[in-house]
Amino acid sequence: MSTDEPTPEPDWKRRRRLAAAFGDGVPEQTSDDTDAREDRAGKGDDWYRDQVPPHHG
């Protein structure tokens, strides 16, 4: 008994194929993923969280 279903494509192959077709427009890691968040005029994430009005949090 044989099936005509293709074998699943590995994730790394799919990413390589899509990057070749559409370009690699999205980097694997962005500045938001790192701890270098102090770039916003010296204010860290804690400062921004403290500025959220009570009705938004």
PLY file of the C-alpha trace (Angstrom):
ply
format ascii 1.0
element vertex 57
property float x
property float y
property float z
element edge 56
property int vertex1
property int vertex2
end_header
0.00 0.00 0.00
1.58 3.27 -1.09
0.51 6.80 -0.28
0.97 9.70 -2.62
1.30 12.21 0.20
4.59 14.09 0.18
6.84 13.85 3.19
6.67 16.88 5.47
9.21 19.54 4.64
11.66 20.28 7.48
11.22 23.70 9.05
14.75 24.85 8.18
14.21 23.95 4.51
10.91 25.81 4.40
12.49 28.94 5.93
15.37 28.80 3.43
12.97 28.36 0.51
10.74 31.23 1.63
13.73 33.51 2.29
15.03 32.80 -1.23
11.63 33.60 -2.73
10.61 36.62 -0.68
13.84 37.86 0.87
14.74 37.85 4.51
12.78 40.92 5.57
12.38 39.96 9.23
15.48 39.38 11.33
15.62 36.47 13.76
16.15 38.86 16.68
15.12 42.47 17.06
16.18 45.12 19.53
12.99 44.46 21.51
14.20 40.92 22.20
17.41 42.08 23.85
18.16 43.87 27.10
19.30 46.99 25.21
16.03 48.79 25.90
17.57 51.80 27.60
17.86 53.55 24.20
14.61 55.47 24.59
16.03 58.71 25.98
17.50 56.78 28.90
14.15 55.47 30.09
13.79 51.74 30.64
10.72 49.55 30.35
9.91 50.03 34.03
9.55 53.77 33.54
7.13 53.26 30.64
5.09 50.72 32.62
4.86 53.18 35.52
3.40 55.81 33.15
0.38 53.71 32.17
-2.84 55.26 33.52
-4.72 53.07 36.03
-7.67 52.54 33.70
-5.32 50.95 31.10
-3.58 48.46 33.29
0 1
1 2
2 3
3 4
4 5
5 6
6 7
7 8
8 9
9 10
10 11
11 12
12 13
13 14
14 15
15 16
16 17
17 18
18 19
19 20
20 21
21 22
22 23
23 24
24 25
25 26
26 27
27 28
28 29
29 30
30 31
31 32
32 33
33 34
34 35
35 36
36 37
37 38
38 39
39 40
40 41
41 42
42 43
43 44
44 45
45 46
46 47
47 48
48 49
49 50
50 51
51 52
52 53
53 54
54 55
55 56
